[in-house]
Amino acid sequence: MGKTDVVMEAYYSNHDVSGILYPKKSSECFHVQGSEENGVLNLFTSDNRKITLTDLKEDYSQCMRFNEVYAELYDSIPFASADEDNPVATNTITYTYLQPAAYKGIETNNDTKALFAKMFNAAPQQSVEGDFFYPEPYPTMKLKNDFQAAKNRFRKFVDSELQEENKISSQELTMQETNYQYVTYNYNGLVCIINNCFSYAGGAHGMYAHIPVIFDLEQNRILKKDDIFKPGTDDAIIKLIIKYFIAHGDADDKPSDESEGIFKEDVFVENNIGIQNGNIIFFYQPYDINSYIAGTYTAVIKISELIPYITDNSPIKRMLK
């Protein structure tokens, strides 16, 4: 949705709505979820505040419309163990993903669907290849076959582990993979989708990541760092990122060895870049710039601050329209 006539950027799945709400005359924004019925949006914020919007003026001509597709595999295998009551090996794969449906009122073609399928290539390696989901919605025979292949691989893995003489627990035979997506920008021929990925394969903890992907619908491509920023501008951009982290309490001006914040020398600029209304977002995964327990980090920088470092013909400049 465009901000000229509305105060929300959202994506619709049937009557369900989720997105970012920008209250008028306020610099705040809220992540919201809710439903639309007869031109009325009933929304709830993360702290359960209700917001009702009426007299909606949607402008789908400038937006990509999506279908939300859900796919799940669950497999469990009981096994014998003298050290554990009712041990079970489990494999759970859950994907909730966005499938492009229409752009500028025209149903998306196979080229566009193939472009959006590439978003899975940015995610951490999963035991199931992510890009098989497109272009058909779940369930399909191809999807069923791929899930069956994942089930066969898991069962083969469990069999091989149980044949070893070493003691083994359910935790060591627990596999979990989850991927869901949400939209942070959908206007001016640009779409930004965030992939939230989680994988667990036994051990102390799983691994998760937030992978942003920016689509340029006018040129049917995925934007990378070099499509956004001029060469040799990393140092200047890093200074803005560090400034943001210091302002939000995630880094010290002069971190010591005892500091739990981010060390300046660890900050870098990579391809994990997303966009939001008026902002460019830099995503850092666990271990990127701090310990696993510190989690993920995001630095949200106003595009106006980054203009000197953005290439002259970058599609990102369309956000300024």
N, C-alpha and C positions, 0 to 999 in steps of 0.2 A: 504494500500500500504506500502511496506517496504522502509525504507530510504536508503537502499544500492544503489538502482538503480533510485529512484525518489526523488523528493523534496516536495512531498505533501501526506498528509493523507486525504483520501476523501471517500465519499460514493456516488454511482451512483444511480439515479432513471431515467431510460431510458437514455436520453442524458444529463439530468441536473446533475450538480455536485456541491457539497458543501463540505467544509472541512477546513483544516488548511495548509497553505503553508509555507514551511521553505526555504527561499532563501539560496543558497549556500554561504558559507563563511560569514554567518551572524547569530547572536544569536536571531534575531527578528523572530516573526511568525505573520501571517495574517490570519484572518478568511475571506474566499472567497466564492463566488458563481459564477456560470457560466454554460457553456455548452461545450460538447465535440462533435466534428464532424471530422471524418476521421483522427483520431489520433492527433487532435489539440485541446488544451484546451484554451478557451477564458474566463478569469476570471476577476471578479471585487472585489475589497476590499470594506470595509464598507465606506470608504471615496471616493468611486467611481473611484479609480485608476484601469486602465486596465492592466492585465498581460496576456501574451500569451505564452503558453508552447507547444513546438513541440517535435517530436521524443520521444513520450511517451513509457515507458517500464513498463506497468502495470504487477503486479505479483499477480493475483487474487488467486493463489494457497494457499496463506497464509492469505487470508482475508475472512471475511463474507460479502456476497453480500445481499443487502436489496431491498425490494419493499417498496415504500412509499404509505401509504393508508390514505385516507381522509374520515372522517365521520362527518356529521353535522345534528343537529336538531334545528329548529327555530319554536317557537310557540308564538302567541300573542293573547291576550284576551282584547278587549275594555271593559271598565266598566264605570259606571256613577259616577260622583263626582261633588259636588257643588264648590269645591275649586281648580279645575284643568281643563284646557281645553283639551279635547280629551285624557283622561288618558288611558293608555294601560299597561297591565301586560305582560311581555315578559320573555321567557325562551330560552336561546341560549346555545347549547352544541356543541363544535367544537373540534375534535380530529384529529391531523395529526400524524401518528405514523409509526414506522419502523417495517416491518415484515421480518424476516429472510428468505432469498430465497435459498442461496447455500453457502456451505463452502468447500474449497479445491476442487472446481469444482463439488461437489456432492450436489444435491438438499437436503435441510434440511428435517429431518424427524419429526414426531410428538413430540418426546421427546425434540428436540431442540426448536420447536415452543412453547411447553408448558413451557420450561425454560424462554424464552423471554417474554411470557405472564405474568410471575411473576413480571416483572418490574413495572407493574401498581400497584401492592400491596404496593410499596414503596411510592406512591403518596398520597397526602392528600385525605381524604374521599370525594368522589364525590356523587352526587345524582344518578348518573349512575355508576354501578360497572364497573371498567375499564377493568377487565380481560375477559369480554365477547367478545372482538374483535378478539381473536385468536381462532383457527388457520386460519379461512377463511377470505379472503379479503372482503371489503365492495363493494357492498351491499349484504347481506345475509338475509335469513328469520329470523335467530336468532337475528341479529343486529336490523332489523326492529322491531321485537317484543320487544326488550329491549328499543329501543327509544320510542315505543308506551307506554310502561310501565312508562317511565320517563315523557312522556307527560300527562298521566293519573294522576300521582302523583302531577304534577304541577297544573293541573286544579283543583284537589281536594283541594290542598293547597289554591289556589286563592279563591275558593268558600267559604271555611271556614273563610278566612280573611274578605271577603266582607260581611259575615253574622254578623260580629261584629258591634257594634254601633259606635266604635271609627272611627275617620277620618283616611283615608289611602291614600297614594300617589303612583304614578307609581314607584318611587324609592324603596318603601317598597315591591313592587311586581316585582322586576327585579331580575332574576336569570341568571348568566353567568358562564360557565365552559369551560376552554380551556386547552388543553394539546398538546404540540408538542415536538419533540425530535430531537437531533442531536448527531453525533458520534464524540468523541474526540480521540479515539484510536481504531485501528482495525488491529492488527498484532500479531505474536507470540502466537496465540491461545487465545488472550485476546481481548475483545471488551468492550469499555466503552460508554454507552449511557447516555445522560443527559435528564431527563424529566423536561420540563418547564410547571408548572401547575399554573393555576389561577382560583380562585373561588370568586364569588360575590353573596351575597344573601341579598341585601339591606344594609342599614346602611351607616356609614361614608366612608368605603373603603372595597375593597376586600382583599383576602389573596393570596399570590403567593409563590412559592417555586421552587428551582432548585434541583432536586433529581438525583444524579449520581447512576448508577448501573454498576458494573463491572462483566462481564461474563467470566468464565474460560471454554472455549470450549473443552479443552482436557479432563476435568473431568465433564463437563456438570453441572456446578453449578454457583451460584452467590456468589461472594466473599464478606465477611464481614470484619470488623476491625480485628477480631481475626485471620483471614486467612492471614493478611498482617503484623501486628505488634506483637512483643513479649509482653508478659504480663509485667506490671510495667514500661512501657516506656512512658506513657502519659506525665509526667512532662518534659522529655527531648524533646519530639515532640512539646509540647506547647511552649517551649522556641524558637524553630525555627519558629513557626507560628507567635508569637509575634514579633520576629525580622523582619519577612517579613512585617507585618502590619506597624511597625514603619518606615521601609525603604520606604514604599509606601504611607506614610502620613495618614494612617488610624488609627493610635494609637500614643499616646504620651509616651515618656519614663517614665514620672511620671505624669499620668493624674490627674487633679484636679477635684473638683466637678463641675467646669464650663466647663470642657473639653467635646467636642463633639465626641471625639475619643472613641476607645474601651478600656475598663478597663481590665487590665491584668488578674484579677481574674475571669473574665467572660469567658475566652477562655477555650475550652475543646476539646477533641478528640472523635468524635462519628462515626457512620457508614456512614455519608455523605461524602464519599471519592471517588474521581474519579482519572483517570489517563490520561495523555497526553504524547506526545513524550518526554521522559526523565524526566517527572515530575509527582508528586503526588499532587492532588488538594484537599483541604479541603473546603467544602462548609458550609456556615452558613446562615440560613434562617432569615427572619425578626423576630425580638424579641430574637433571639438566643443569640447574644452578644451585641446588641444595640437596639435602638428604631425602630419602624416600619418605620418611615420616613427615617431612615438611610439606609434602604434597605438590600440587601443581601451582603455577603462578601465572597471572595474566597482567600485562601492563596495557592500559587503555589510554592511548594518546590521541588528542584532537588532531584531525587531519590538517587543520590550519597551522599547527606547530610543525608539521612534517612537510609542508608544501615546498620549502627550499630543497628538499632531498628527493622529491618525487620526480620521475622522468617527465619530460615535457608532454609526451603523448600517452601517458599512462591512463588506462581505462578507469582507474580509481578516481580520477578527477571528476568523473561524472557525478560523484557523490555531492559535489559542490553546487550542482544545478538546482 
